[in-house]
């Protein structure tokens, strides 16, 4: 500690020793950190101080950091607000909000652009609490993350612009769509009628298709069935998701979608068919595991076979133990291990015993 004062490269070690188990070392390190910590070193040492803060006795250094940064000029926080360390950014934005260091527009930009959900929520709330102007509201509404857009949409009613929420009824985020429905209902607009009208158009937005299912009922299923042949993959996928949300499924009509060229459609069709997986021919599903097929079709086949039951799952797993696809191979290994554990406690039949012997031979 005595040597460290004049050597900035040792300052991170001083921070670590502020939580040392030995009281003499801990006391000397804390006194030294209080001497060397200014606005410049605080920015440099913030990542280490915040990491040490999680340790027993680590809160002392955090208190020093907090005190120095609250006294520092606003521009000193700027490097921390764009740090690649998420913990540092959260700390900096919390302090900036508490100190009122950022304008509503700056807060809105942080909510719209940062990739951390905690920062998005904190900054969006702070921007709205500060009474955002038109520019800040537009930034929130144009944000790429749902947290910012939903905050902006919810604020439209309070700010006297509820009619603008209509354009967000077909947003790609379920959270934003739900907020938009709340706002337009308060404005006297029926979102269900709006969704029905949009889904009857030649080119409905995908968000409107799933939105219809979110606030409609089974009487709306014909509109969704009609969209299964729409040329846009996004519309087809949302139509299948909507039918599943309404609990309206028909194995005969959904089965062809497992061959859809769009992976998203195949994925939604798989989810819709899982409860009825046993109605699909096992041999047909096994053939879809062929290595020459697209990966999304093979994953779909595995999931449906897995839902078929123990024997079908094992029949699918054994050939996949040596598959080139890492994920499929891992799923197959897990299925075999699961069956091996069960065999210890109950007799599983001759076919399962033979499949497990084959699996053991392949794994050697």
N, C-alpha and C positions, 0 to 999 in steps of 0.2 A: 504493500500500500504506500509506503514511504517513497518508493521509486516511481510510482505510477503518475504522480501529479504532472510531470513535465512531458509525458508520453501519451498523446491522444490515442495511439493504437492500443493502449492498455485500458482505456476507459470502459469498454464493454466488460472487461474482467472486474473492474470496480463495481459495476452494476450487479454482476453475479454475486460478488462478496457481500453486497448489502443484505443478502438473505442467508449469509453463512451461519452455520450452526454454532460457531464459537463466538461468544459475545465480544471479546476484544477485536477480532477481525471485523465483525459486523459493524461495530460502533465506529471503527476507524474508516471503513469503507463508506458508511453513510455520511460521516463528516466530510470526507474527501469529495463525494458526489455533490454535496451541497455547495462546495467551493467551486467545482469545475462546471456545474450545470448552468448554462445561460441559454439564450434563445437559439444560438447556433448549435451547441452541443445537444440541446434537447431534441432537435429535429433528427440529428444523427443517431442518438441513442434511444429514441422512442421505440423502435422495434424490439430491442433487447430488454428495455424496461418493461414493456407490456408482456413480453414472454416470461420474464422473471416474476411478474405480478401474480401469476398463477401459483407460485410456490409459497410454502409456509414462510411467513415473515417478508414476503415480497412486496407488500403493499406500501412500504415506506418510500421506495424509489418512485413508485407510481404517484404518490402524493407530491413529491418534489417536482416531478415532470408536470403534473397538473397545475401546480402553482406557478411555475416558470412560464408555461405556455399561455396561461390566462393573463399574464402581465405583458406578454410579448406583443409586438405590432401584428396586425391582422395578417400581413403578407407572410409571416413566419409559418402560419398554418398551411399555406398553399402546397408545399411539397408533401405534407402528410395527407392532404385530401386526394392526392393522385398516387399515393403509394401503392405498390404492387401487393403489399401485405394487407389483407382484409381486416385484420384486427386493428392495425394502425389507422386505416381509413374510418372504421367505425368509431374509434376513440376521437379522431379529429372532427368528424361530422357531429358527434354528440356535443363536443365542446363548442363547435361553431354555432350550433342551434341554441345552446344554452346562453352563449354570449351575444347572440344576435349579430354574428359577424358576416352573415351572408344575406343577400337580398332575396326577395321571393323568386325572382327569375333565376338566380344562381341555385337556390334550393330546388326549384322545379327541374333545372337541367340535371342536377345530381340525381334526383328521383327518376328522371327519364333515361339517364345514360349509364349509371352505375350498375354493375352486374350482381350486387349483393342485395338480397331482399330486405335485410334489416335497414340498410342505408336508404333504400328506395322508400320504405314505409315511413321512416323517421323524417326524411326530407320532404316527402309529399305532404305529410301532416303539418310540418312547420311552414311550408309554403302557403298552404290553405289558411292556417291560423294567422298568418301575417297579412291576410287580405290580398290575394293575388290580383294583379291587373290582367288585362287581356293577353299580354305577352306571356306571362307566367302560365296562364291557363292554357294557352295554345301549346306551350312546351309540354305540359303534362298530357294533354290530349293527343299529342303526336309522339309520345314516348314509345319506345320499342318494347317496354316491359308492361305486363298487365297491371302491376301495382300502381304505376304512375297514371296510366289511362283510367283505371277505375276511380282513382282519387279525383281526377279531373272531371269525369262524367258525374260523379256524385255531387261535386261542387256546382254543377250547372244549375241545379234547382235553387240552391241558396243564392247564387249570383244572378238569378233571373233570366237564365237562358235554357230552360228545360227542353225547348224544341230541338236544340243541337244534339241532344242525346239520341235522337232517332237514328242518326247515321252510325251509332255504335251498337245498335241492336243486332247487327250481323258481324260484330267484331270476332276475331279469331280466338279470343279468350272467353271462357265461360264466365269468369269473374266479371269482366267488363260487360258482357251481355246482360248478366243479372242486374248490375248497377243501372244499366241503361233502361231495362224494363221497369225498375223501381221509379226512376225519374219520369219516364213518359207516362206511367200510370197516374202519377201525381198531377200531370199536365192534362189528363183526360184522354190520352191516346191508348187504344187497346193494342198491345203488342202482338197478341195472338192473331188478330185480323191482319196486321201488317205482315207477319210471317207467312200467313196463308197466301196473301196476295203476291209476295215475293217468290214463294216456292212455285206458284203457278206460272211464273214468267219463263221465257225460254232459257235465260241464263241467270239463275238465282245464285247469289253468293253463298259459298259453303257455310258461312256462319249463320245465315238465315235458315238453312236446312236443319242444322242441329238445334238452332234456336226454336224452331217450330216444335220439335220433340220436347224441349225443356219446359215449354209452357202449354203445350197442347195435350191431347188425349188420343185414345185409340181411333177415334173417328178421323183423325188426320193421317192415319197410316196410308190410305190410297195415294195421297200426294207424295209420300216418301217412296212407296213402291214404284211409282212412275219415274222417279229420278234414278233408279238403279241402272238405267240404260243411258244416262246422260253422258255426253262426250267428255266432260271435265272430270278427271279422277277425284279431285277434291269434293265435288258434289256427290259422286257415287259413294265415296267413303263416309261422308257425313250422313247420307241417307241411310246407310246400313247402321251407323252408330245411333241414328235417331230411332230406327225400328227396334233396336236392342233396348234403348232407353224406354220406349213405350211397351216393352215386353211383347212385341208382335214379331214372331219369327215363323218362317216356313222353310223347312230344310230343303224341300224341292226347289224353291225359288232362290234360295241363297247359295246353294251348293255350286252353281256355275261361277259364282264370284270368286271361288277359290282359285280359278284359272285366270282371273283378271290380270292384265299386264301391269297394273299399278300396285306396288307393294302395300301402300296404305289401305287400299280396298281389300286386299287379301287379308291383311291384319284385322280389319274391322269385321270381315265376314267370319274369320276364325273365332273371334271373341263372341260373335252372335251365335255361332254353332256349337260352342263348347258344351252348353247344357244338353244338347241333343246329339252329342258326338257318337253315341252308340247306334244312331240311325244311319250313320254313314258306313259303307262297306269297309271292313278292316283291310281286306286285300288291296282295295283301291287306294286306301291311305298309305299302306306299306309301299306301294309302287311309287308313291310321290316322294319317298325318301331317296330316290335314286340320285346319285352324285351329279348327274348331268342336268338336273333341274335347277331353276333359280333358287337362291338361298332362302328367299322369303317363303317359297312354296314348301321347301323342306322343313323349315321351322314351323309352318302352319300344320303340316302333316304330323310332325312330332307332337305338337300340343294337343291335337285332336286324338291321336293314338294314346297319349298319356291320360286323356280324359276317358278313354274307352274302358280302362280297367287294368288290372295287374298283368294278365297274360299278354294282352295286346301291347302294353308298355314294354314288356320284356322282349317280345318278338321284334319290336322296333329297335330296342336298345342294343341287342347283341351285334347286329351287323354294323352299328355305328361306333363300336369301340375302337376301331382303327380308322375312323373317318378323318379326312383332312381338315374339316371344319372344327375348330377348337371348341366352340360353344356346344355344338351338337355332341361332340365326343364327351364333354364334361357332363352333359345331361344324361347321356347313356350310361356313363360310369356311375353316376349317382343312383340311377334307377337299378342298376345291377347290385350295387352295395346295399341298397334298401331291401332288395329281395333276399339277398344273402342273410341279412340280419333277421328277417322274418322267418326264414327256413329253420333257424335254430329253435324256434318256439312252436312251430306248427308244420304239419305235413302239407306240402303245396302241390302235390300231383306229379305224375311222371313227366309231363311236357315241361313244366317249369324246372324240374330237376335236370332234364336234358339240356335246356337252354342255359342254365347256370353252369353246367359242366362245359358247354361250348364257350361261354363267356370266360371261364377260368382259363381255358386253353388259349384263348386269344389274348388274354392279359399277361400271360407268361412271357 
